[in-house]
């Protein structure tokens, strides 16, 4: 008998598209975000002014402070942390700027003192979290009240608005009469954060902290220092945002920054940053921030109250959390 040899089957090297694998990627998330933008444009374009360049730039101009804070929040969430104090810290920085100027400090000095308060506020959060071994949620929930209480208590809930005219440059000026100055500041900060995140070891360290801080420590990463730096960077960005906010509003007041922590967390989570740490997307945060800015602007142009923007933001965060959980489960299969 002769052994028969079956003809070799043709091997198909062409890779088939796997929807489950694609759903795990940042590209899938970005497509979803772009789809949301398209829906917003369709819904809100019933007002002919919505799609004008001036309105779109103005929508982002009034949202710049949240956009800047969201950059820092992305790093915080990546490190498996959270910062609920950013809105209150912004108020404290704003109050520092106004009332040190009222006390006789040159405004330039007051601005530096305000940004120093932002950095120290973030540093304080980080030190208590790391060396007090207290969860970030508990610590920043405490400083959420602490910083807001200081902002009100130090001023007896009074506001200050006697700033020189040049201070309006940061929040109410346009380059070439078209481009808001704070938009340019945001772009510079976003590029800086992107370089840190993608091109420097520190970005990898922050991601490693979120995945497994114990493993990160054994791999030589200075866990305590890097985690404190995450909150200090967040505080510095809050300080810059406070300067822009105070300039735009032409006033320092204790109620500044209310709900900003919620919008900043929403932008980061909606953009694909994991609440459980280890993964973040600055690109996603930037696009998600634009989505939230358009939504708030569109709702106002349709004549609805801003309370609806808060409601829809909460709904988007819940949907994003569910999506993140589904993607994590798929990645384990």
Helices and strands as residue ranges (DSSP letters): H 19-23, H 26-44, H 53-61, H 64-78, H 86-102, H 107-131, H 136-153, G 165-168, H 169-172, E 174-175, E 179-180, H 181-199, H 201-211, H 213-218, H 223-249, H 260-270, H 282-301, H 307-332
